[in-house]
Amino acid sequence: MTKNDLPGNGLSTKNTWSSRTLWGVAVGLLLVQFFPYLLLWDEAYIRIHDTLEGEWFWYTILVNSGKLFDYSRDTVIEQIMNGLPRRALHTGWSFIVLWIELFGTYWGYIFNNMLAHIAGFFSMFLLLDRHFLPGRKNLTIKLGVSLIFAWIPIFSIFGLTVTAQPLVLYSFLNLYQRRAQWWDFLILWLFPFYSTVVWVGIPILILGGIIFLYQLGERHHWNWKLFWALAGMTVLYFLVNYQLFELTFAPSGFVTHRVEYSYFYDRELSFVGSVLKTLEIFFISHFHAGTVLSLPILLAALLARLNIGRHTQAERVIWTIVAICVFYGFYTWIVYLFGEHFPMLVEYKFERVRIMLPFLWMLAFALALGQLRVKSPRVAGFFLAVQFIVTVASHDEFQHNLRQLAGVPKKPNFKEFVAEDLYHQIDAYIGRPKDSYRVIHLGMKPAASQYNGFYTLDALMAIYGLDYKHQFRKIMKQEIEKDEDIMVYYDEWGNWCYLLSSELGKESSAFLIGKDQDRVVEELNIDTRALLDMDGEYLFSAVRILNAEQIGLQFEKTFEHPDSYWKVHLYHVVGPPAMAPGDPTDKF
Amino acid sequence: MERNFSTIPFWQLTLTFLCFPPAGLIALFHLVSASVERQNGAEVAAKRRLVLVRKWMTTSIVIALIAFTLAALYFFSRAGEIIPSIETIY
């Protein structure tokens, strides 16, 4: 037995830790990221970007609507945008829906988040242990890399989209090597129920297809098991996301606002810009996929190359990463050259393949460390420690929860964001059934109102009607024409169908104005007549509007609550003064 | 591909310079000395020098990674004011 074959961590032959100790440490460190939930209980911070402001509450609204599986063409969700087609929202066939049904909005999120991170740990470990670093020698590397992968700040609203990628590859490789078991089929066929077809479905199917074709080309032999596994996955992705495919390919009169997308609304067609974008995603990945600072991994790979003096497996993975980053960075050029003939390039955005970057980086890291281990065990351990520390530091939810615990928060926690008590006060003051009027917001996210059952005209939506977008635009036509930036933002993108103000701007912070900020808008030029035409009777504003009366808004009351992040100035929409019969004045 | 020993010190030196330039200078000194010693027939001393080049490379990597970790900690504690794509989260 050589010293490297000793059971245990495989990094050091002195004071070798037992496997059990290593597992204990790894699982312990894995669970540390969930301690803030235990300590803060129902007052933890949950990411707002795309989560509380959108995706997570869409699920909640769907569950509450009772129309989860009603995909008929006439079904609408009345609570959003005067009747958003049900088909524009997520599928009901998702584990996420199940968690929300079982545990509610908040605890459903916590449960799903924990599950996604824990799944990441075990899925990476299984892949490495079976296919890339088999045996006990590399236990520390396998546990360390799996731990880091499980700490990457993913968007768990996408389910296991990121964290189960290793598990999917594990099953693909089992099928490729003809040693698949029934659970490999189970893994591949359950994946569509817990991942998004938009983000990962297509790249994963392409990856599986490449493995299948490679084997066919290499051995001239059909791998039927792999074929059926892929066919099953494809069919299931289609069935699970039937409403989305139907809306996209057989819309039957529904025209999505996405047809007016301009890919270039926030992107420049410049070579330097594309290079910078490539470098940015290469060195820090992308927040939708999960932040990964790649410098230590690159160094480890370089060192491994020097150590063994020949090309390494890690290098191949890194070249794949480079290809994805270049594709992402230069996608603007692809759209510019071919977008007119292939609109799908704009509407689907194939550069979403970047979702695979965190997994590929971790795979490259494990392979590099595996090659480093033999000659430089301590260096390999050091690399693991560095990568773990920077990954923990990049975990935004964990960091914000630490700030909550330390009493120095930068963002509202869940309880403050949804502000149930505050909204009860507003509801009681208005004193009418919530479905008898519509509300709109200024300086705040409509998601909190939606959570509290209010019917909102404004919303963050990935798909909604083009007609509605045009109708909504009339409300703020004068206002957005003051500032080309926000006009382009709405006209050429428009997923944020929010009431925009030239004074507040279009940054995320413009819709997260808290009670301590006490901001005002001096001159808001909105068409309250158009607002009334859409049944918009109340404006919930996080800022005081100094010209409210001039534009037909009647201030009612300001609402505050100690548990609320918001201070809501309630305005009743009475219509512009020029609405008096026979009055020819029309300033709008 | 066979291990090409002659190129290894060059890459070690490059990596050392990239990670921590002062260590790169020291490694360069050892590399030049090793070359001189080899020409003078002091093969054992030259080999020792090459080991030192490797040690300085390791040192420079450790220094670079510590600096990187500290910078990352600082960066993420302030993120939101630096990189727009991350600002949306923070």
Interface residues (C-beta under 8 A of the other chain):
Chain A: R47 H49 E280 I284 H286 F287 T291 L293 L295 P296 L299 L302 L303 L306 I308 G309 R310 H311 S376 V379 F382 F383 V386 I389 V390 A393 S394 D396 Q399 K410 K411 E507 S508
Chain B: M1 E2 R3 N4 F5 I8 W11 Q12 L15 C19 T58 I61 V62 A64 L65 I66 F68 T69 A72 L73 F76 S77 A79 G80 I83 S85 I86 E87 T88 I89 Y90
